Amino acid sequence: HVNHVWIFDPEKQTFSALAKELREQGFDVVFDLHGNPRSFYIRILTGARRVIKVKKNSLERRFLVWLKAPSKKLKKSVRERILDCLAPLEIPQVNGETQLYPQNPERILTVFSLSPDQILLGLAPGAKHATKRWPVEKFAEVANLLGKKPNVVTVLLGSQGDQLVSQKLLAQLTVPFRDLTGWTSIPELIAVTSRLSLLVTNDSGILH
């Protein structure tokens, strides 16, 4: 449901040029879903007459982590808090669930030499922070155990930044696999994951 995405690439565009482009759009309303200093700066640059910021409940989250003190404000998921931003404008919520639209999964599987008849085991060993990564040896242990079953193919998934950890995992696999790390677009990734029988993943974008 997104009409356009602005991507800032400092190698191709100055930040002032991006700011000018955003301001020229003449936005009436900006929803700030990050609520951090950078998003504050960007929303100011747009010149929008109205800004609605997501409630991050940062103080309550810190109390929960530091003092183990729960708060009723934290009962809502991130998705629910984002959708709450629509309330001030009385915009109805058509659907409160996450919606993903795989584009012809069977064709995309064929592109990556995978068959719809195969049992696909997905592994996503990467994550932005090393502290969120399950050891590579554990991923390999799961894959080598389940990959012995008939017609099972292990599929490695992730971004280009995950290719190094995927290579370490590949060196420990003794079962059939396909390495798609860094090769799929977002729609292709959605299509592949929609056909997995099981996904083993860290706390990463693929999980969410």
Phi, psi and chi 1 to 4 in degrees:
 res  aa     phi    psi   chi1   chi2   chi3   chi4
   1 HIS       -   15.4  -56.2  -58.8      -      -
   2 VAL   -99.3  126.4  176.5      -      -      -
   3 ASN   -83.0  -34.1  -64.5  103.4      -      -
   4 HIS  -155.9  148.0 -171.6   77.0      -      -
   5 VAL  -126.6  127.5  175.8      -      -      -
   6 TRP   -94.8  125.7  -84.3  -91.5      -      -
   7 ILE  -115.3  127.7  -61.0  175.1      -      -
   8 PHE   -94.7  115.1  175.3   56.8      -      -
   9 ASP  -116.6  104.6 -174.7  -14.3      -      -
  10 PRO   -61.7  -17.2   21.4  -32.0      -      -
  11 GLU   -81.2  -16.7  -64.7 -177.9   -1.9      -
  12 LYS  -115.7  -14.9  -60.7  179.2 -179.7  178.4
  13 GLN  -153.0  142.4 -177.1 -175.9   38.2      -
  14 THR   -80.9  157.3   63.5      -      -      -
  15 PHE   -66.4  -34.4 -165.8   78.5      -      -
  16 SER   -64.5  -34.4   59.6      -      -      -
  17 ALA   -67.2  -39.2      -      -      -      -
  18 LEU   -63.9  -43.6  172.1   66.1      -      -
  19 ALA   -59.9  -42.3      -      -      -      -
  20 LYS   -63.5  -41.3 -178.5  176.2 -178.2  -67.2
  21 GLU   -64.8  -41.6 -173.5  176.4  -13.5      -
  22 LEU   -65.8  -41.3  -69.6  175.4      -      -
  23 ARG   -66.1  -34.1 -173.6  175.6  -69.7  -86.2
  24 GLU   -66.7  -17.9  -71.5  175.0  -13.2      -
  25 GLN   -70.3  -22.5  -57.7  -55.6  -48.3      -
  26 GLY    65.8   42.3      -      -      -      -
  27 PHE   -60.9  138.4  -68.5  117.8      -      -
  28 ASP   -87.2  -38.6  -63.3  -57.8      -      -
  29 VAL  -135.1  140.1 -177.4      -      -      -
  30 VAL  -122.7  127.1  167.8      -      -      -
  31 PHE   -96.9  116.4  -66.2   94.9      -      -
  32 ASP   -94.9  104.9 -176.8   -8.1      -      -
  33 LEU   -95.3    4.2  -55.2 -176.6      -      -
  34 HIS  -108.7  -42.9  -73.7  -77.1      -      -
  35 GLY    64.3   36.6      -      -      -      -
  36 ASN  -119.3  172.6   57.8   28.0      -      -
  37 PRO   -56.7  -37.3  -28.4   36.3      -      -
  38 ARG   -68.1  -43.9 -177.9  168.3   55.0 -175.8
  39 SER   -69.0  -30.6   65.1      -      -      -
  40 PHE   -61.4  -44.0  169.5   80.6      -      -
  41 TYR   -64.4  -42.7 -173.6   44.4      -      -
  42 ILE   -65.9  -41.7  -68.4  175.9      -      -
  43 ARG   -68.7  -29.9   77.0 -169.6 -166.9 -147.1
  44 ILE   -66.3  -40.2  -67.2  -61.9      -      -
  45 LEU   -63.9  -29.3  -67.8  176.7      -      -
  46 THR   -68.0  -26.0   65.6      -      -      -
  47 GLY    73.3   15.5      -      -      -      -
  48 ALA   -62.4  141.8      -      -      -      -
  49 ARG   -73.1  -24.4  -65.9 -169.3  -63.3  -87.9
  50 ARG  -134.9  135.8 -175.1  168.8 -174.2 -179.2
  51 VAL  -125.4  131.9  172.8      -      -      -
  52 ILE  -121.1  122.2  -61.6  174.9      -      -
  53 LYS  -108.5  138.9 -173.7  174.5   69.6  171.1
  54 VAL   -66.4  145.9   68.6      -      -      -
  55 LYS   -86.8  107.6  -66.8 -179.0  179.7  179.2
  56 LYS   -84.3  -17.8  -61.7 -179.7   68.4  174.1
  57 ASN    52.2   45.1  -60.5  -37.7      -      -
  58 SER   -61.2  -40.9  -60.5      -      -      -
  59 LEU   -64.6  -44.0 -173.2   60.0      -      -
  60 GLU   -64.3  -36.7  -71.2   79.2    7.6      -
  61 ARG   -66.0  -40.3  -72.7  161.1   58.2 -168.3
  62 ARG   -65.9  -40.7  -71.8 -171.6  174.0   90.1
  63 PHE   -61.7  -36.4  -80.1  160.4      -      -
  64 LEU   -66.6  -43.1  178.0   62.0      -      -
  65 VAL   -71.8  -45.9  173.4      -      -      -
  66 TRP   -81.7  -43.1  -65.2  -20.6      -      -
  67 LEU  -110.5   -0.6  -54.4  177.0      -      -
  68 LYS    57.6   33.6  -49.4  -55.9  179.5 -169.1
  69 ALA  -102.2  106.0      -      -      -      -
  70 PRO   -73.2  158.3   27.1  -33.1      -      -
  71 SER  -134.7  145.5  169.3      -      -      -
  72 LYS   -61.5  -27.0  -68.5 -178.0  179.1  179.2
  73 LYS   -65.7  -20.7  -67.0 -177.5  179.0  179.9
  74 LEU   -91.1    3.0  -62.7  178.5      -      -
  75 LYS   -71.9  -23.3  -71.2 -172.7  176.0 -179.7
  76 LYS   -82.9  142.1  -72.7 -171.4  175.4 -177.7
  77 SER   -74.8  168.5   66.9      -      -      -
  78 VAL   -58.8  -42.0  174.2      -      -      -
  79 ARG   -60.6  -42.7  178.9  176.2   64.6 -118.9
  80 GLU   -66.1  -38.1  -70.6  173.2  -43.1      -
  81 ARG   -68.7  -34.5  -73.7 -169.4  -79.2  110.8
  82 ILE   -67.0  -43.8  -72.7  175.3      -      -
  83 LEU   -65.6  -26.4  -70.5  174.2      -      -
  84 ASP   -63.0  -20.7  -77.9  -14.4      -      -
  85 CYS   -65.0  -19.6  -67.8      -      -      -
  86 LEU   -77.9  -20.5  -56.9  175.9      -      -
  87 ALA   -59.2  -44.4      -      -      -      -
  88 PRO   -58.8  -25.9  -25.4   35.2      -      -
  89 LEU   -98.4    4.8  -62.8 -179.4      -      -
  90 GLU    55.2   39.1  -61.3 -177.6   -7.8      -
  91 ILE   -86.8  123.8  -61.3  174.7      -      -
  92 PRO   -70.0  146.6   26.4  -34.9      -      -
  93 GLN   -90.9  111.4  -64.3 -178.1   22.6      -
  94 VAL   -71.6  -39.9  176.6      -      -      -
  95 ASN  -151.7  130.1 -168.0  -40.7      -      -
  96 GLY   -92.5    0.1      -      -      -      -
  97 GLU   -96.8  158.5  -61.6  -60.9  -39.8      -
  98 THR   -69.1  134.1  -61.5      -      -      -
  99 GLN  -119.6  123.1  -65.0  173.6  -64.4      -
 100 LEU  -125.4  144.2  -60.3  174.3      -      -
 101 TYR  -125.0   90.2  -55.6   97.7      -      -
 102 PRO   -61.1  134.4  -19.4   32.0      -      -
 103 GLN   -99.7  100.6  -60.0  177.2   -3.0      -
 104 ASN    48.8   68.6 -163.3  -19.7      -      -
 105 PRO   -55.2  -38.2  -24.6   35.0      -      -
 106 GLU   -62.2  -42.3  -79.2   69.2   25.2      -
 107 ARG   -65.9  -40.9 -178.5 -172.9   64.7   79.5
 108 ILE   -68.5  -36.2  -68.1  174.1      -      -
 109 LEU   -60.7  -41.2  -70.8 -179.1      -      -
 110 THR   -63.2  -39.6  -58.5      -      -      -
 111 VAL   -57.2  -37.1  168.5      -      -      -
 112 PHE   -98.6   22.5  -67.7  112.5      -      -
 113 SER    58.0   39.8  -59.3      -      -      -
 114 LEU  -117.2  146.4  -66.0  168.2      -      -
 115 SER  -107.0  138.9  168.9      -      -      -
 116 PRO   -60.1  -19.2  -22.4   33.3      -      -
 117 ASP   -82.7  -13.3  -61.8  -32.4      -      -
 118 GLN   -80.3  153.1  -67.5  172.4  -40.0      -
 119 ILE   -90.2  115.2  -59.4  172.6      -      -
 120 LEU  -101.0  123.5  -56.7 -179.4      -      -
 121 LEU  -106.4  116.1  164.3   64.0      -      -
 122 GLY   -93.6  135.7      -      -      -      -
 123 LEU  -124.3  128.8  -62.2 -177.0      -      -
 124 ALA  -125.5   84.8      -      -      -      -
 125 PRO   -79.8   -5.1   30.8  -35.6      -      -
 126 GLY   -91.2  164.2      -      -      -      -
 127 ALA  -168.9  152.4      -      -      -      -
 128 LYS   -60.4  -40.9 -177.3  176.1 -179.1 -178.9
 129 HIS  -108.6  135.2  -57.5  -70.0      -      -
 130 ALA   -60.5  -30.3      -      -      -      -
 131 THR   -69.6  -12.5   51.7      -      -      -
 132 LYS   -99.7    7.6  -68.3 -173.5  174.7 -176.7
 133 ARG  -100.7  127.5  -66.7  177.2 -174.5  169.1
 134 TRP   -70.1  143.1 -158.7   35.0      -      -
 135 PRO   -55.5  140.5  -26.8   35.3      -      -
 136 VAL   -56.2  -36.8  170.7      -      -      -
 137 GLU   -60.2  -33.3  -65.2   75.7   15.2      -
 138 LYS   -71.8  -40.5  -63.6  -64.8 -175.6 -179.1
 139 PHE   -59.9  -44.2  -83.1   98.1      -      -
 140 ALA   -63.5  -38.8      -      -      -      -
 141 GLU   -63.0  -43.0 -174.4  177.8  -11.0      -
 142 VAL   -64.3  -46.4  170.1      -      -      -
 143 ALA   -64.0  -43.8      -      -      -      -
 144 ASN   -69.8  -25.5  -69.9  -28.5      -      -
 145 LEU   -77.9  -52.4  176.5   64.2      -      -
 146 LEU   -77.1  -27.3  -61.0 -179.3      -      -
 147 GLY   -70.4  -11.0      -      -      -      -
 148 LYS   -75.1  -19.1  -66.8  178.6 -179.2  178.2
 149 LYS   -69.0  150.6  -62.2 -179.1  179.3  -65.1
 150 PRO   -59.2  138.5  -22.7   33.3      -      -
 151 ASN    66.7   18.0 -154.5   31.8      -      -
 152 VAL   -94.4  132.4  172.1      -      -      -
 153 VAL  -123.8  127.6  175.3      -      -      -
 154 THR   -84.6  129.8  -62.5      -      -      -
 155 VAL  -117.4  119.9 -177.4      -      -      -
 156 LEU   -89.8  131.7  -87.3   66.2      -      -
 157 LEU  -127.6  152.0  -59.9  167.9      -      -
 158 GLY   156.7  179.9      -      -      -      -
 159 SER   -90.7  178.6   65.7      -      -      -
 160 GLN   -60.8  -30.8  -69.6 -176.3  -11.5      -
 161 GLY   -69.2  -12.5      -      -      -      -
 162 ASP   -97.5    1.3  -60.7  -37.0      -      -
 163 GLN   -64.5  -33.6  -71.9  178.2  -30.3      -
 164 LEU   -65.7  -45.9 -178.9   58.8      -      -
 165 VAL   -68.8  -31.8   66.8      -      -      -
 166 SER   -66.0  -39.0  -73.5      -      -      -
 167 GLN   -63.0  -37.9  -70.9  -60.3  -43.8      -
 168 LYS   -65.5  -36.0  -67.1  179.4  179.4  178.7
 169 LEU   -71.4  -42.0  175.2   55.1      -      -
 170 LEU   -58.1  -35.1  -70.9  175.4      -      -
 171 ALA   -65.4  -15.5      -      -      -      -
 172 GLN  -108.9    2.0  -59.0 -178.1   41.5      -
 173 LEU   -87.3  139.4  -65.9 -175.9      -      -
 174 THR  -121.2   15.4   59.0      -      -      -
 175 VAL  -125.8  164.2  -66.9      -      -      -
 176 PRO   -59.5  138.7  -24.2   34.5      -      -
 177 PHE  -149.3  163.6   66.7   84.9      -      -
 178 ARG  -132.9  126.9  -74.2  -73.5  -63.4  157.6
 179 ASP   -98.0  106.1 -178.5   16.0      -      -
 180 LEU  -105.7   11.7  -56.0 -172.4      -      -
 181 THR   -59.6  119.0  -48.5      -      -      -
 182 GLY    82.4    1.8      -      -      -      -
 183 TRP  -104.8  -14.2  -70.9   98.7      -      -
 184 THR  -101.1  143.8   58.6      -      -      -
 185 SER   -78.8  172.9   64.6      -      -      -
 186 ILE   -60.9  -48.8  -65.9  -63.1      -      -
 187 PRO   -60.1  -37.5  -25.5   36.4      -      -
 188 GLU   -67.5  -39.5  -70.8  170.9  -19.7      -
 189 LEU   -61.7  -43.0  177.1   62.8      -      -
 190 ILE   -60.6  -43.1  -66.7  171.3      -      -
 191 ALA   -63.1  -44.0      -      -      -      -
 192 VAL   -66.1  -46.6  172.8      -      -      -
 193 THR   -65.4  -27.3   53.6      -      -      -
 194 SER   -68.2  -16.2   73.6      -      -      -
 195 ARG  -107.5    5.6  -71.1  -63.5 -176.7  -95.3
 196 LEU   -75.8  143.4  -62.5  177.0      -      -
 197 SER   -82.7  -27.2  -65.5      -      -      -
 198 LEU  -155.4  138.9  173.7   67.3      -      -
 199 LEU  -123.5  124.0  172.1   63.8      -      -
 200 VAL  -107.6  117.8 -176.7      -      -      -
 201 THR  -144.3  156.6  176.7      -      -      -
 202 ASN   -84.2 -178.2  -67.6  -46.4      -      -
 203 ASP   -76.1   89.2 -177.0    6.4      -      -
 204 SER  -142.4 -178.8   62.6      -      -      -
 205 GLY   -59.1  -35.9      -      -      -      -
 206 ILE   -64.2  -38.4  -67.2  179.0      -      -
 207 LEU   -58.8  -49.5  166.3   67.0      -      -
 208 HIS   -72.4      -  -64.9  -66.6      -      -
